[in-house]
Amino acid sequence: MKMLEQSPLYLYFCPLSLITIFLYKWLTLRKAAVKNLPPSPPKVPIIGNLHQIGPDPHVSLRDLAQKVALGRKYYSVYKGKSYKILFDELMKMLGYSRSIGDFFPWLGWVDWLSGLNGKVEKAANEIDTFLEGVLRDHPSTTASNNGCANKDFVSILLEIQKTDAGSSIDRECIKAIILDIFAAGTETTSTTLEWIIAALIKSPQVMFKLQNEVREIGKGKSKILEGDLVKMNYLKAVMKESMRLYFTAPLLIPREARQDVKLMGYDIRSGTQVLINAWAIARDPSLWDKPEEFRPERFLNSPIDYKGLHYEYLPFGSGRRGCPGIQFAMAVNELALANVVHKFDFELPDGEILEDLDMTGVSGITLRRKSPLLVVARPHV
């Protein structure tokens, strides 16, 4: 305290140092070679357009672009958290984060001060503990099953690791594969189905037409089989339209430029992170008629498909980095939707009206509903 009283300059040293660093970085960037970069709205010094991203990046990025153009079921818990809560937190962390270090590496220390790095490390440790538990549960299962018929995927991987000395599959590799199965193979599917059911309840006429088709084809059957799906053209249109309006992964998966490239006359530097706003493309009025409306009929007799060949519609991405599980995901979703619609009639609880059904999404690596879907499902007689 005496030192501070005798030398008040100490009080100004830290902020002065920070201001000096900011000015140096700013002036250095201004003196750098000018390149023909893509257009953007007016930037704030140092932080650029970071403040304009907002809580829903896919919406904010579309608005920014418009400003430029127009001016086995696991119920185990870890420290009181179920696996579902753990993976919900993981999906949020994997989504668009507020990491200052990602945008300005020289300010990476801010992420430590804000607690972001601590949250990431905590989420990673909790998930790793859960995955270790999955592997611990399997040795006895592997030993008891002599044949392959009753073995699950994890047991098969563990057996390969145990019996094949030259295999590159180690314990960390197996945990990574399990993580992919949970994150990419289950979370996206359940999220897609939840959006579809909500969209159908919100559009009673569409629900009525879909029920008529499914129940006519499934008449006299206890359940819809995969072979029945070939005849259900309207169901396929409903699936496509729901995935257009409610993208499970609105920004797909971030890419990175591997080398300096010129794109549409603009210079893109190597290492630049590239985000493809597939959500905005699928709602572009220049590509779609009345894009905000839920109209499955737009896909009837239309060549537009979800396999990545039509760039106005990319629910699974495209090219070599597209989703490898397209066919599996569509088969599961179509079969689940057909059977649910075949067996049940839906209505909102407690006398709620359609206007009360909230269709707001929450951003992460996937776009999930802000509010859980609560409906009354009555068996269809």
Beta strands, then each sheet from edge to edge (+ up, - down):
strand 1: 77-78
strand 2: 81-82
strand 3: 255-256
strand 4: 261-263
strand 5: 266-268
strand 6: 273-274
strand 7: 344-347
strand 8: 361-362
strand 9: 368-369
strand 10: 376-379
sheet 1: 1+ 2-
sheet 2: 3+ 6-
sheet 3: 4+ 5-
sheet 4: 7+ 10-
sheet 5: 8+ 9-
end
